């Protein structure tokens, strides 16, 4: 019954290993069943930050509140920015290191678009190749946490300025513009 909360056995093991309190009494309630989307594979982020992000998200869900990408990314990365995700890249200037190559733990800042009017932020959990990463984020799928979601760089220059996100298993969706990656290290 508990395994039904997760899309794979590896995702279940991941949650247990993190010790983030996912497996609690009454977790089969419909509200919590759909909280996690761990497709295609579970990621291997920095466990304490991710555990905090998941715990805080669980607390919000238990209060009937919606999950958003900004608080989740802030908790999972240590990048302490506020406001709509579409403003993070600009806000990070002269505060946090920024770059155009993905590093584990950095925040991928999606630009605001018609489809994403407030932008979006996701935390890099694994670098698979120079054009493929896994991210952890919230609210890509409405009010859910998605762990280990594949993102592919489809930019013509290989600079991560345009990506596709594998939202449904391995199916890549539309192209989204990206500003870059915000590091948790502060600018001196």
Secondary structure, DSSP 8 states (H G I E B T S, - for coil): -GGGGSSSHHHHHHHHHHT-S-S-TTTTSHHHHTSEE--S------HHHHHHHHHHHHHHHHTT----HHHHHHHHH-----S-GGGHHHHHTTTEEEESS--TT-EEEE---STTTT-EEEEEEEEEETTEEEEEEESSSTT-EEEEEEEEE--TTSSSSEEEEEEETTEEEEEEEEEEEEEEEE--
